[in-house]
């Protein structure tokens, strides 16, 4: 095969790739939109952004939200490969209401057309059937589940089986997830010590959804503020495992 034919074939393959996938193979930047606003806590948005930027220079991150320079719309999200919904407070209905119908529809269409969604704790709750509708079930808290060591909504460290590693992770009233029958792209990423699903990947139309009940992005300052020992922080890069599942 001549060099010209090889070049033409490469161009055809790039042109046929979904927008959210184009770039990774070419070493081009991965554009990431991290939500910041009433449906997340400021520390959660900042920690998610830092965790993504620490994963490599190819990740270029912007904050998006109702009070940011870039709001959430179909047009604005079309510039991105990944949308991140960080953790937040306890009032999930109020958080969802604060997003507004137009932003919810924009996120849902972004994922349906091949975008990626990463939801952390509240961001996982907001992805469920009663929220963005990116998975088929509604989510409930892991607190109080049989065999789970945490019985309150206070900050804690929990044992986790994460991508084949036994480790620990910061937890604050996050959900447990469920397998999604008939979803060929479903993959379990992590399980709590009692076997309940803690993190998983799902398919939604042309896009990919990765959800985590606990907080692998939690920084040392989170542990210190909660009075948790720093030697309880994860030993492995748990957040990178979430990014790997997004196929960026």
Secondary structure, 3 states (H helix, E strand, C coil): CCHHHHHHHHHHHHHHCCCCCCCCCCCCCEEEEEECCCCCCHHHHHHHHHHHHHCCCCEEEEEECCCCCCCCCHHHHCCCCEEEECCCCCCHHHHHHHHHHHHHHHHHHHHHCCCEEEEECHHHHCCCCCCCCCCCCCCEECCCCCCCCCCCCCCEEEEEEECCEEEEEEECCCEEECCCCCCCCCEEEEEECCCCEEEEEEEECCEEEEEECCECCCCHHHHHHCCCCHHHCCCCCHHHHHHHHCCC
